[in-house]
Amino acid sequence: MIAGRYAGRSPIDDEASGAPDLVRLDARVERIATGGVETLLSQRTGDGPARTFMLTFRPTAVATRLEGSFSPLDAQGRPAGACPLEVSVQRDGFIARTDADTCRFGVGGEEVALIKEIAHDGDRLVIGDRVVNPGNGETLISDRVLQLERVRSFSGWVGVRDAGANHAENIWRVADEISMDSDGLGLDPADVAGMPLGVTLDLAPYRVRDGGSVLRLRVFDNTTGDLLGQAWADPLATRIGLALSGVQVGLQVRDGR
């Protein structure tokens, strides 16, 4: 269930802190054995380095419970410690949680306790971190919560009004077979002759002020970087588009994903 690609941003006030970088996460099953299912998570914020973790889930005698462990990995891919996980199986997913008493990192006066919660509802992956003082339980840094949407693939078209034509002529240059993912990686479409249209498309989850998430399509002038327009849709929408006087975009989710 958890295997796949995800993208999202942490819920930071844009005006106070600036727009947070997009976070991308890849999850893949590494090994299935009698000792459990091992899933590797690779998380990257913006253009920063990847951080990797291993989740291991094992069955128990209770159908609604799993046991497991959470392990951050070092640069060589080796576990840099491990924390037991208590896992509750839900109707559409699971909730896994570490305990401050058994999840510790560092030594001596540098030791900290980590309360980590990982929840999945079939589409959305939520990861919360709280770092506390193991002696008194006080929170040491601000809690961090990532709400990540599953990356989906879209296909469609984009048209740009020909800058050399007047509006009466209504001449458009079109890229009618574009493909892009909702992962925030920009796309610079070209027309049938291979000539760039001069715009960049960006499609990614976006957190709004009420704490919810939307799917946001943005179009930029790729010479000036100016935002030409944007459209929002439900995060699970199968279609999204944008109609401006000089740019039009239509996208549809591909293969029902």
N, C-alpha and C positions, 0 to 999 in steps of 0.2 A: 504493500500500500504506500509506503513512504518513498519508494524508489521513484526518481524523476528529477525534473529541473524546476526550481522555484525562483521567484524574484519578489522583492518588496522593499519597504523602507521602514525604519523605526519611527514611532509616533513622537517626533520632535516638533515643537512649535516653529514653523517656518520663519515667522517674523523675528522671534527671539534668537534663534540659533542658525538661521539660514537653512535652505533646503537640504535635508540629509541625503547622503549618497545612497544610490541604489545598492541593495545587497542581493547577490546571486548565490544560490546554493544548489549543488548537485548531490544527489543521494543515489547510491547504487549498492546493490547486494554484493558483498565480497565473497561470502562463504556460507553454505548451509550444511551443518553437521549436527551430530548428536549433542554437541555442546551448546547449540543455539544457532541463530541466524545473525551473521555479522553484516552490518550496513555501514558503509563509509560515507561520511558527510564532508563535503568540501565547500567552505564558505568564503566568499570574497566580497569586500566592501569597496565600491568604486573601482579604482585601478590598483588597489592595495594587494598585498600578498595573500595567498590562499591560506586559510586555517582549516585543519582537518581534524576530524573526530571519528571515533568508532562507537557505534551502538551495537550492543549484543542483547538479543531477547531470547529467553528460554521458556518453555512451557512449564506449568506447575500442575498440581493435582486439581486446582480450581479453574474452571473454564474461563472465568472473567478476570483472572490474574496471570500476569507473567512476571518473571524476574529477569534481571539483566544487569548490564553495566554500561557506564559512559566513560570513554577514555579519550582525552586530547592526545594527538600524535605530534611528535617532534618533526624536525625537518627531514629526518631519515625515515619517517613513517613508523617510528616505534612508539608504543604507549608511554606517555609521560605521566603516569599515575592512572588510577582507575577508581570509580565511584559506583557503589551498588545503586541500582534503579528499582523502584517499586512501580509496576506497570498495571494500570487498570484498563481493561478492554471495554470500550464503549460500543454502542450500536454501529456507528459508522467510522470508528477509529480507535484511538487510545490516548491515555494521558500517562506520561512517565515522569518520575520525580526523584531527585536525589535528596538526601538528608544531611543537614549541617553537621551532624555528629559523625557521619561516615564518609563525607566528601571533603577532604582537606588537601590543600596544596601549599608548598613552602615549608620551611623549617624554622624552629625557634620563634623569635619575635616577628618573623616574616610570614608565619603560617596564617592562612585565611581559610574560611569555610565557604563552600559554594552550594547554594540551593538552586538547582536547575530544573526547569519544568519544560517538557516537550509534549505538545498536544497536536493531534492530527484528526481532522474530521472527514477525510476522504478527498478533500481538495485543498484545504488551507493547512499550512504548517505554522504553528506558533511556538517560539522558543523564548523563554524568559530566564533571566539570570539575576540572582541576588547574591552579592558577596558580603559576608558578615564576619565580624570578629568572633573567633571560636570561643573566646573567654566570656564575653557578655552578650553575644548575639546581636550587637549593634550593626546596622548597615554601614559599610565602609565607603561605597560609591553608589551613585544613582542606579536604581534598577534599570535593566535593559530588556526591552521586549521587542522581538521581531515578529511581524505578522507577514508571512510569505505566501503568495498565491502560486499555484502550479502554472508553469509556463505553458502557453498554448500556441499552436501554429496557425497563422492566418494566410490567406491568399486574397488577391484582389487587384485593384488598379489605382493609378493616380494620374491626374491630368493637370497640366499647367498651361495657362493662357500664353500664347506666343507673344513675347515682349515686342516683336517687330510688327505686330498687327494691331489695328485699332479694334475697339470693342465691337464695332458694327460688323467686322469681318468674322468675329467669333472663331478664330483659329486656335486649336488646342494641340499641344504635344502630349502624347499619352504613353504611359507604360502600363500595358494591360494584362501582364502576367507576373505580378510581383508576389514574393513570398517573404514573410517576416514573422518573428516570434515575439511574444509579449515579455521580452527579457530586458528591454531598455537599451539594446544595442542598436544604434542608428542605421538606417538604410538610405542610401543615395540612389534612387531609381534612375533608369535611363530609358529613352524612347526606343522604338523599334529599330532605329538606325544606330543605336548604341550611344547616342548623345545624352549626356547628363541633363536631367530636368532642372537642376539648380536648387533642389530642395532636399532636406533630410527629414525622414519620418522617424518618430520615436513612439514606441508602444510599450507601456509598462504599467504595473499596479501603482496606485497613488493613494496615500492615506489622507483623508479629509478631516476637518476639525472635529466632527462628532465621533471620531475614533473608527469609523468605517473605512472601507477600501473601495476604490473604483478602478476601472480600466481607463487609462488616459492615453489618447492619441494626440501627439503634437507634430506640427509641421514647422520647420525652420528654413530660413533662407541660408543656404550653405556657403554663401560668400560673406555675408555680414553677420551671420549667427542670430539674426533677429527672429523672434517667435512670430510666425505669420498667423497662427490660429491653433485652437485645441478643441477637443471634444471628449466628454466623459460618458462612460456607460457602466452598467452593472458589471462587477468583476467576472461574472459567468456569462456575459452576453455573447451571442454567437455572431453578431454583426456590429460594426462600428464604422462611422463615416464622418466626413467633414466637407462642407460646401462653402467656399469663399468665392469672391468675384474673380480671383486669379488662380485658385488652386482647389481641386476637388479630389477626394479620396474615398474609396469604398473597399472595406475589408470584410471577409467572412471567414469564420473559423473553419479550419481544414480537417476533414475526416472526423468531424464530431468531437475533436479533442479540445 
